[in-house]
Amino acid sequence: MIIVVGSLNMDLVVRSPRLPRPGETLSGGPFVTYPGGKGANQAVAAARMGARTAMIGRVGADGFGQMLRLSAETDDVNVEHVLSTPGLSTGVALITVEVGGQNTIVIAPGANAALMPEDVDAVAPLIAVARVLLLQLEVPLPTVVRAAAIAHAAGATVILNPAPAPVGRLPAELLAHVDYLIPNESEAAVFLDESSGVPPEVLARAVSAVCGVPNVIITLGAGGVAMFGPDGVTLLPAFSVDAVDTTAAGDAFVGGFAVALSEGLSPTEALRWGCAAGALAATRPGAQSSLPTRDEVLGLLQLGD
């Protein structure tokens, strides 16, 4: 089983001819809403790729919260432990997407900020039976630390996607429980004093040394992925696709990687699953609406062989 402790957001998306400059107002295109949140995205990604998946989080006692729970449940994610939070709104993300697929995102966390360590303690037996625990940084850091400690003590593989990028260094008590750290290049830079111009494979090695995490995977978008682990450096290219919207590509990568690991595949093969899932997600608009199925991922992997 894959357990996700993290955020659920409703994504409010507008398409734009380009990303606005500071202080600039642009006339955009269509406005749409999509179920999102990095935690929920990764849970849905894992479920669509065939893993038994459960989500632990909070939503508001409002329409968005009901929609997010129903959406995840429709994709066979267990949402029994997604709690309704009276007095707080469901989290929302304000997203602008330009014609080339790049985006900017501002998050209002709402009920996500109310997910406390006590909520995690209440479902500790569920976390303890997980093969893989997925974590991000869109819920309070003490909650992330507690979830990682429970999973690590039970022998689960703990994967941390440090996004949004942390302000300052993450606590050692969290990093000590992490098996795989998966930042993008800008998130990886937070862990080092100087990273400009550093090749990704060197950056991954340096982040591993600084954080003490045995495996560091840096996602590079169209540049592929770089991993540093006990066996050294692994570089894989991205699958070539026509990108439409990169909003949840990183979450698709994490979900695909986690599913492959949970099924006993090697880290290198799991990287390929992640790359295929991320590439497919970039070809469709939206967050959860873009996440691929297992058959789609396997099909792209076969094409790449």
HELIX and SHEET records of a PDB file:
HELIX    1   1 LYS A   38  ARG A   48  1                                  11    
HELIX    2   2 GLY A   63  THR A   74  1                                  12    
HELIX    3   3 GLY A  110  ALA A  114  5                                   5    
HELIX    4   4 PRO A  117  ALA A  122  1                                   6    
HELIX    5   5 ALA A  124  ALA A  128  1                                   5    
HELIX    6   6 LEU A  141  ALA A  153  1                                  13    
HELIX    7   7 ALA A  172  LEU A  175  1                                   4    
HELIX    8   8 GLU A  185  ALA A  189  1                                   5    
HELIX    9   9 PRO A  200  CYS A  211  1                                  12    
HELIX   10  10 GLY A  221  GLY A  223  5                                   3    
HELIX   11  11 ALA A  249  SER A  262  1                                  14    
HELIX   12  12 PRO A  267  ALA A  281  1                                  15    
HELIX   13  13 GLN A  288  SER A  290  5                                   3    
HELIX   14  14 ARG A  294  GLY A  304  1                                  11    
SHEET    1   A 9 VAL A  77  THR A  85  0                                        
SHEET    2   A 9 THR A  53  GLY A  60  1                                        
SHEET    3   A 9 ILE A   2  VAL A   5  1                                        
SHEET    4   A 9 VAL A 132  LEU A 135  1                                        
SHEET    5   A 9 THR A 157  LEU A 160  1                                        
SHEET    6   A 9 TYR A 180  LEU A 181  1                                        
SHEET    7   A 9 ASN A 215  THR A 219  1                                        
SHEET    8   A 9 VAL A 225  GLY A 229 -1                                        
SHEET    9   A 9 GLY A 232  LEU A 236 -1                                        
SHEET    1   B 4 PHE A  31  GLY A  36  0                                        
SHEET    2   B 4 ASN A   9  SER A  16 -1                                        
SHEET    3   B 4 GLY A  91  GLU A  98  1                                        
SHEET    4   B 4 ASN A 103  ALA A 108 -1                                        
END                                                                             
